[in-house]
């Protein structure tokens, strides 16, 4: 790739990164508003706990 093409690619990736960071920060803000004290960190922990509880439960009896 030429230097010009690489610079364009970097600029595009920086734009995408900025958009993703803004979206994650907004989501973190929303999650804190609904009661997850540490934002996405506690949401992630809660989600993993729910998933693990579902895996531990015994399957229903077959009819």
C-alpha positions in Angstrom: 0.0 0.0 0.0 1.1 3.5 -0.6 1.7 5.9 2.2 -1.4 8.0 1.1 -3.6 4.9 1.2 -2.3 4.0 4.7 -3.0 7.4 6.0 -6.6 7.3 4.7 -7.0 3.8 6.3 -5.7 5.1 9.6 -8.0 8.1 9.5 -11.0 5.8 8.8 -10.0 3.5 11.7 -9.6 6.4 14.0 -13.1 7.6 13.1 -14.6 4.2 13.7 -12.7 3.9 17.0 -14.0 7.3 18.2 -17.6 6.2 17.3 -17.2 3.0 19.3 -15.7 4.7 22.3 -18.5 7.2 22.3 -21.1 4.5 22.1 -19.5 2.5 24.9 -19.3 5.6 27.1 -23.0 6.3 26.5 -24.0 2.7 27.2 -21.9 2.8 30.4 -23.7 6.0 31.4 -27.1 4.4 30.8 -26.3 1.3 32.7 -25.1 3.4 35.7 -28.4 5.2 35.6 -30.4 2.0 35.9 -28.5 0.9 39.0 -25.3 -0.8 37.9 -22.9 0.9 40.3 -19.7 0.4 38.2 -21.5 0.6 34.8 -20.5 -2.0 32.2 -18.2 -3.8 34.6 -21.0 -4.7 36.9 -23.4 -5.4 34.1 -20.9 -7.8 32.6 -20.5 -9.6 36.0 -24.3 -9.9 36.4 -24.7 -11.3 32.9 -22.0 -13.9 33.5 -23.6 -14.8 36.8 -26.9 -15.4 35.1 -25.4 -17.4 32.4 -23.5 -19.6 34.9 -26.7 -20.1 36.9 -28.5 -21.3 33.8 -25.7 -23.8 33.1 -25.8 -25.2 36.7 -29.5 -25.8 36.7 -30.6 -29.3 36.0 -32.4 -29.9 32.8 -36.2 -30.5 33.0 -37.4 -34.0 33.1 -38.4 -35.6 29.8 -42.1 -36.3 29.4 
